[in-house]
Amino acid sequence: MKFRKKIAVAALATSALILTSVPAHAGSINGSGATFAQPLIDVCKVEFTKATGHTINYTAGGSGKGRTDFTNNLVDFAASDAVYTSGFPAHLEYAPVYAAPIAIFYNLPTVKEPINISAETLAQIFGGEITKWNDPRIIEENQNVTIKTPVYKTKKEVVTVGGKKVTKTVPVLDKNGNPTVLRTTSKTVNITLPNQAITVYYRTDSSGTSEQFGKFLQGANAGKNAGVWPKTASGTFANSTPNNIANSFNFQGASGSALVAAGVKGKIGGIGYGELSWATDNKLPVASIKNAAGEFVAPSAAGTSAFLGGGTIQANGSLVADYVKAITGAYSIGTASYGLVYPESAKKDPEKQKIVAEWHTYLLEQCPKKFPEKGYVALTGPLYDKAKAQIAKIK
């Protein structure tokens, strides 16, 4: 009899544990937007569901599509790598929840070490002026030159992924969100580049990644090199190029980062741009980009943190980058990425708004730490504080 009572008590305790581990009102929210954010959202929304019981439905159709859906009240939130320049919705808050480098990936099987490209040369490649990989301007940056490379301080962190504790390596950031550069190494490189035509893959959809890449090409070439990329950045890449690329044989358009990366992977001589994870997942090498301090830096979370630390945080939560500021260790094609969310004045469903706030808090505080291999930056310092303040406006 006592044994039966013990079983009954154990069963009740187990039932109570199950009930308390699942939210009483698990719900779902819908979002759309940046393909830049997709690699992180795809893996982290699974963890969010395990932690909260809530479901995240996200369609990656590009930042422009996300902004349009948000304006038309078709989604509970959107993701965008660029802010509105027109068509502002009646109710909007930007929540910067993570950042990441925009990588320049390429397909050159005979080249066995990462190539180095300056902002000027990169603009000439993506503007259609440089059409061969053995162009003297690329050779000059890769043969018989000494390359300075920053080495960042890292640490080990234990996080829970898939219900298991795993150890991940992450950069050490100070209270202002800046990484620690332990040292700078020097190496003389002598890379032989092939007599191979360049095929440029670019985004045809309305893309925040394209807009931020265009801002870099214009901003980093300001002054004496302004002529190589004179137009204002646009979410439609072809609208910002200095030359008409519509009928250029060496330009191939694709919708979304996944197809850009796939195009480069399938074409020897191809080059494209996108969030670092698209290069990693497709086993494509990435270029080291010359920053304003004269260093060639590979895309990384630490380098992006260093670069964004030199920017200015706006009242609306967005960040304006400084492309000409000399910052040791900075990777200069980095961008903050934003959640577009409705504030209290929008009078949205309070239950869904609560999930939106929880999701963006999880994106900010958990996702980059759980998946550092995806290349996203866990925000710290003033940008983190601003993100928390913006999320608090969701009601």
C-alpha positions, 0 to 999 in steps of 0.5 A: 500500500505504501509502495502504491502511494509512493508511485502515485506521489511520484506520478503527480510530481512528474505531471506537475513538472511537465505542466510547469515546463510548458507555457500555459499559453504557447503561441506562434508569431509570423515574420518575414524579411532578410535572408541575411538573418536566415541562417541564425533564425533557422537554427535559433528558433528551434531553441526558442521553441524548446525554451518557451513553447512558442513557435516562430514562422519566418519567411526569408524574402529579403529585407525589402519584402520584410519592410513591405510586409511590416508596413502592410501589417501582414506580419507580427515582426520583420527583419531588415539589415537597412532602415526605411528611406521612404514609405514609413509605417505609422507604427515602428521601432527598430530593435538592433538584435545582432550584427554580422560581417558581409563576406566576399566569397569567391570560387578559385580552386587553384588559389589555396590561401585567402586573397586580399582586396582593398575597397577600391579594387572591390568597387572596380570588380563589382562595378564591372571595371575589373573583369579578370582575376589576374588584373594588375590591380588585384595582383598588386594586393596579393603578390610580394606584399606584407599583410598585417592581420589582427589576432583577437582574444577569445574565451570558452563559453558553455551554452545549452544547444539541443538540450545538451551543454556544449563549449563554444569559442567566442570573442572577448568584448569589453564593456563598450562592445569592442574586441581585444586585439592581442597582437598583429601578425605580419606575413609576406604573401605571393598569391598567383591569380589565374587568367580567369574571367570574373563572374559577379553574382549580385542580389536582384531582390530588394536587399538590406545586404546589398544596401549595406554593401553599397554603403561600404563601397561608397563610404570606404572610397570617399575622397580621392577614390570617390569616382569608383562608386559615386552613386548612393547605396540602394537596396536594389544592387543594380541601381547603385553600380557606377555602370549599367550592368544589365547587359554585362556578360560577367554579371549574374543576378539572383534572388536571395543570399542562398542563390547568390552563394549557390551561383558562386559555388557553381561557377569557377571565377565567381564572386559574390557577397552575403552573410558569412554563414552562406560562405561557410555552409557552401565551403567557399573561401572568403577574402580579407578586406583592407580596412581604414587602418591599412590591415587586411582583415577576414570577416569575423564576429570580433572584427565586426564588433570592432568596426561597429564600435566606431559607429553612431547609434541613432535615437531610433535604434539604427546605427550609422557606420564610419567607413573612414575611421582607422580602427585596429582589427576592424572588418569594415563590411559589417552591419547591425541587423534590426527587428522591426517591431510594433510599439504600444501605440500600434494596439496589437494583440497583447499575447503576440506582442509578448512573444515578439518581445520574448523572441527579440530578447532571445535573439539579442541575448542567446542566439549568437552565443549559442551559434557563434560558428554562424558568424553573428555578433552578440551585442554588448555595450551601448548598442546592447543597452539601446536594443533592450530599450527598444524591445521594452517599447513592445507592448 
